[in-house]
Amino acid sequence: MEAVSNCPQIIAVGVNCTAPQHVEKLLKTARSLSSKYLVAYPNSGEIFDPGTKSWKADPLCLDFVTAARSWRDAAGQSRVFIGGCCRTTPHDIARLSEDAKQWMQR
């Protein structure tokens, strides 16, 4: 993290394609080590079942928008880019966008 923190060409650091339940802690760690903007692009949190060759919901996974609020708080609110990676849907991103618009109007 120190190497990228001192590199002016890099404007943000963060997490990508990890389960949503890990993002808050990872962003807090990144925030403590860097003053760069933060990025959170987690996957949907679903778990692949190789026996059935299908994806299953993780009962420990929070609602995506609820989780994103905690990521925003962990990152210092206005200093995080939030999106989605594997198995997130256009509906998830639309909900994130709507929540962000409401948050920005406060």
C-alpha positions as CSV (number, residue, x, y, z in Angstrom):
1,M,0.0,0.0,0.0
2,E,2.9,2.3,0.7
3,A,4.2,2.0,-2.9
4,V,0.8,3.1,-4.4
5,S,0.2,5.7,-1.8
6,N,3.3,7.6,-3.0
7,C,2.5,7.2,-6.7
8,P,0.7,10.3,-8.1
9,Q,-0.5,8.3,-11.2
10,I,-2.7,6.1,-8.9
11,I,-5.7,8.0,-7.6
12,A,-7.6,5.2,-5.9
13,V,-7.1,1.9,-4.1
14,G,-9.6,-0.7,-3.1
15,V,-11.2,-4.1,-3.3
16,N,-12.7,-5.9,-6.3
17,C,-14.6,-9.2,-6.6
18,T,-14.6,-10.1,-3.0
19,A,-17.6,-11.1,-0.9
20,P,-19.6,-8.0,0.4
21,Q,-19.2,-9.0,4.0
22,H,-15.4,-8.5,3.8
23,V,-15.5,-5.0,2.2
24,E,-16.0,-2.8,5.2
25,K,-13.0,-4.2,7.1
26,L,-10.9,-4.0,4.0
27,L,-11.8,-0.4,3.3
28,K,-11.1,0.5,6.9
29,T,-7.7,-1.0,6.5
30,A,-7.0,0.7,3.2
31,R,-8.2,4.0,4.7
32,S,-5.7,3.7,7.6
33,L,-2.9,3.1,5.1
34,S,-3.7,5.5,2.3
35,S,-5.3,8.9,1.7
36,K,-6.2,7.9,-1.9
37,Y,-9.8,7.6,-3.0
38,L,-11.2,4.2,-2.2
39,V,-12.9,1.7,-4.5
40,A,-15.4,-1.0,-3.6
41,Y,-16.5,-3.4,-6.4
42,P,-17.5,-6.5,-4.6
43,N,-19.2,-9.5,-6.1
44,S,-22.8,-10.5,-5.2
45,G,-21.8,-12.6,-2.3
46,E,-23.3,-15.7,-3.7
47,I,-21.6,-19.1,-3.3
48,F,-21.1,-21.5,-6.2
49,D,-22.2,-25.1,-5.5
50,P,-20.2,-27.4,-7.7
51,G,-22.5,-30.3,-7.0
52,T,-25.5,-28.6,-8.5
53,K,-23.4,-26.2,-10.7
54,S,-25.5,-23.3,-9.5
55,W,-25.1,-20.2,-7.4
56,K,-26.7,-20.0,-3.9
57,A,-27.4,-17.0,-1.8
58,D,-25.1,-16.6,1.2
59,P,-27.3,-16.2,4.3
60,L,-24.6,-14.1,6.0
61,C,-24.6,-11.6,3.1
62,L,-26.3,-8.2,3.8
63,D,-28.6,-6.5,1.3
64,F,-26.3,-4.8,-1.2
65,V,-27.4,-1.2,-0.6
66,T,-27.4,-1.6,3.1
67,A,-23.9,-3.0,2.9
68,A,-22.8,-0.2,0.6
69,R,-23.8,2.4,3.2
70,S,-21.4,0.8,5.6
71,W,-18.7,0.9,2.9
72,R,-19.3,4.6,2.4
73,D,-19.0,5.2,6.1
74,A,-15.9,3.1,6.4
75,A,-14.3,5.0,3.6
76,G,-15.0,8.5,4.9
77,Q,-18.3,8.7,2.9
78,S,-17.5,11.0,-0.1
79,R,-14.2,9.3,-0.8
80,V,-15.3,5.9,-2.2
81,F,-16.3,4.7,-5.7
82,I,-18.9,1.9,-5.2
83,G,-20.1,-0.5,-7.9
84,G,-20.4,-4.2,-8.4
85,C,-18.5,-7.1,-9.9
86,C,-19.4,-10.8,-10.6
87,R,-23.0,-11.7,-10.3
88,T,-24.1,-8.2,-9.3
89,T,-27.0,-7.0,-11.5
90,P,-28.1,-3.9,-13.2
91,H,-30.9,-3.8,-10.6
92,D,-28.2,-3.7,-7.8
93,I,-26.4,-0.9,-9.5
94,A,-29.6,1.1,-10.0
95,R,-30.4,0.7,-6.3
96,L,-26.9,1.9,-5.4
97,S,-27.4,4.9,-7.7
98,E,-30.7,5.8,-6.2
99,D,-29.4,5.5,-2.7
100,A,-26.3,7.7,-3.5
101,K,-28.6,10.4,-5.0
102,Q,-30.6,10.4,-1.8
103,W,-27.5,10.5,0.3
104,M,-26.0,13.4,-1.7
105,Q,-29.2,15.5,-1.2
106,R,-28.7,15.5,2.6
